[in-house]
Amino acid sequence: LQLEESGGGLVQEGGSLRLTCAASGSTFRDLTMGWFRQAPGKERETVSCFPRNGFDPSYADSVQGRFTISRDNARNTLYLQMNSLKAEDTAMYFCAVGQYPFCSDSWRSWGQGTQVTVSS
């Protein structure tokens, strides 16, 4: 499965961005999908996850209430709507395939990433 992210960019604090992840392959609907981010000098952080097992999506505490993950299985596409962006959201964002049918911090593959920069 190949993943290609888009939608990143430069935005002011309080602004919004919508990230899109286009996935190739026919198994998308059977996969746990999610987003993680990596900022320079910081540990990788799982931002949000949409599990395969039918449970509700999960979010990091740092983005709860501001970010919304969604997926369109017919289009093999994963989205991340990011509202009320803060400077600390600045990072490279990666679309990823989860290791398990439930959400975790383990990812078995990911795309090239899309840069999100929030100016204060």
C-alpha positions in Angstrom: 0.0 0.0 0.0 1.4 3.4 -1.0 0.5 6.5 0.8 0.7 10.1 -0.4 -0.1 13.0 1.8 -1.1 16.5 0.8 -2.6 19.6 2.2 0.2 20.9 4.5 1.3 24.5 4.4 1.9 27.7 6.3 -1.0 29.1 8.4 -1.4 31.5 11.2 -2.4 30.5 14.7 -6.1 29.9 14.9 -6.3 28.9 11.3 -7.2 25.6 9.7 -5.8 23.0 7.3 -7.1 19.8 5.9 -4.6 17.0 5.3 -5.4 14.3 2.7 -3.8 10.9 2.4 -4.4 9.1 -0.9 -3.8 5.3 -0.6 -3.3 2.9 -3.4 -4.4 -0.7 -3.2 -7.6 -2.5 -2.5 -7.1 -3.3 1.2 -7.6 0.3 2.5 -10.9 -0.5 4.1 -9.4 -3.4 6.1 -6.7 -1.3 7.7 -6.2 0.8 10.8 -5.1 4.2 9.5 -3.9 7.3 11.3 -1.6 10.3 11.4 1.5 10.9 13.4 3.7 14.0 13.5 7.4 14.6 14.0 8.9 17.9 14.9 12.6 18.6 15.0 14.1 17.6 18.4 10.8 16.1 19.5 9.6 12.5 19.8 7.1 11.2 17.2 3.6 11.7 18.4 0.5 9.8 17.3 -2.0 12.5 16.4 -5.1 10.5 15.6 -6.1 7.0 14.6 -9.0 5.4 12.9 -9.1 1.7 13.9 -10.0 -1.2 11.7 -12.0 -2.8 14.5 -15.0 -0.4 14.3 -14.3 1.5 17.5 -14.3 5.2 17.5 -11.3 7.2 16.3 -8.8 8.3 18.9 -6.9 11.5 19.4 -3.9 12.8 21.3 -4.8 14.9 24.2 -2.9 17.8 22.6 -5.3 17.9 19.6 -8.6 16.6 21.1 -11.4 18.9 20.2 -9.5 20.6 17.4 -8.6 17.9 15.0 -11.0 15.4 13.3 -10.0 12.3 11.4 -12.1 10.8 8.8 -11.9 8.2 6.0 -13.6 7.5 2.7 -13.1 3.9 2.0 -14.7 4.2 -1.5 -12.0 6.7 -2.4 -9.1 5.0 -0.4 -8.6 8.4 1.3 -7.9 9.5 4.8 -8.3 13.0 6.1 -7.3 15.1 9.0 -9.2 18.3 9.5 -7.1 20.6 11.8 -8.8 23.6 13.3 -7.6 26.2 15.8 -4.0 25.5 14.9 -1.3 26.4 17.4 2.4 27.1 16.9 3.1 23.8 18.7 1.3 21.9 16.0 4.2 22.7 13.6 5.6 19.4 12.4 5.9 17.0 9.5 2.7 15.0 9.4 2.6 11.5 8.2 -0.2 9.3 7.1 0.4 5.7 8.3 -0.9 2.2 8.4 -1.4 0.8 11.9 0.3 -2.4 13.0 -2.9 -3.8 14.7 -6.6 -3.8 14.2 -6.9 -1.4 17.1 -5.1 2.0 17.6 -1.6 2.1 19.0 1.7 3.9 18.6 2.9 1.2 16.2 2.9 1.9 12.5 4.0 -0.6 9.9 4.3 1.9 6.9 3.9 5.6 6.2 4.1 8.2 3.5 6.6 10.9 2.8 4.9 13.4 4.9 3.5 16.9 4.5 4.9 19.9 6.4 2.5 22.0 8.6 3.9 25.2 9.8 1.9 27.4 12.2 3.1 31.0 12.7 2.5 32.8 15.9 
